[in-house]
């Protein structure tokens, strides 16, 4: 295909979506992600929880960085407040993950007398 044919096709593909349809689509993705996450986590054997917790700490750190970027990019006060809330929740997740990992790893240390 020549570039002159591709641009009109792309322009036609971008159609304005009404807010109700967008909300339903995003809610569906969110609910499916929750269901898949629950199914994956409940099937993990106990000996793999510590490495997975460490991995989820790294993912939570990425989420915190993304929340900081979004909070800084918001032009409205409400958007900035939502970004700040996202940063706070992501950091709670990071700190909680490290606390849980530390407690789990202490179980494997020999007892001191």
N, C-alpha and C positions, 0 to 999 in steps of 0.2 A: 504494500500500500504506500502510496505517496504521502508525504507530510501534509499536503493540502487536503487530503481526504480524512486524515486522522483527527485534525483539530475540530472540524464540525461534529464528528462522532463523539468526541470527548465533551464538547459543549452540550450536546443533547443528553449525554449520560448524567450530567449534573443537574438534577431536578430539585427544586425547592421541596422540602419535606415539612409537613405540618407538625407542630409541636407534640400533638397527641401520638402520632405514629412514631416519632423519634423517641418519645418517652417509653412507649411500649417496647420498641426494639432494644433500647438500652436496658430496660428492666428485665427483659428476657435474657440478654447476655449476662447480666449480673446474677440472676437466679440460676442459670445454667453453670456459671463459674462457681457459685457457692456449692451446688450439688456435686460437681466434679471434684472440687477441693475436699469436701466431706468424705466422699467415697475413696479418694486417694489416701487421705490421712488415716482413716479407720482401717485400712488394709496393710499398714506399715507394721512390720514386726518390731518388738520392743528393743531389740539390739541396734536398730537403725535410728532410733529417735534422737540420740545425741548428734550424729552427723547431720541429720536433717534439720535439727534445731540450729546448728551452726550455719547451714546453708540458708535457712529462712532468715537468720540475722543479717546475712549479706543482702538478701532481697529486701528486707526492711530498711536497710541503709540506703539502698537505691531508691526506695519509695520516699524516704525522708528527703533525699536530694531533689527528687522530682517535685515534692510538695514545696520545698523552698523555692524552686524555680517558678512554680505556678503562683506562689504567694507574691513573689516579686514582680510577676508579669501582669497582675491584675490592676486594672485602672480604677475600679470602683471600690468603695469602702467595704461593701458586702463581700465582694470577691476576695479582698485582702483578708477579711475575717475568716472566710472559709479556708483560704490558704493557710492562715495561722492555725486554725483548728486541725487541718491536715498535717501540718508540721508537728504539732503537739501529739496527735495520735500516733504518727509514725515513730516519733522518738520514744513514746511509752512502749511501743511494740519492740523497738530495738533494745531498750534497757531491760525490759522484761525477758526478752529472749536470752540476753547475756546472763541475767541472774539465774534463769532456769538451767542454762548450759553449765554455769559454774557449779550449781548445786548437784547436777547430775554427775559431773566429773569428780566432785569431792567424794562421791560414793565409792569410787574406785581407788582412792588413796588409802594406804594402810593407816590404821588407827595409831595415833601418837599416845604414848603413855606418860 
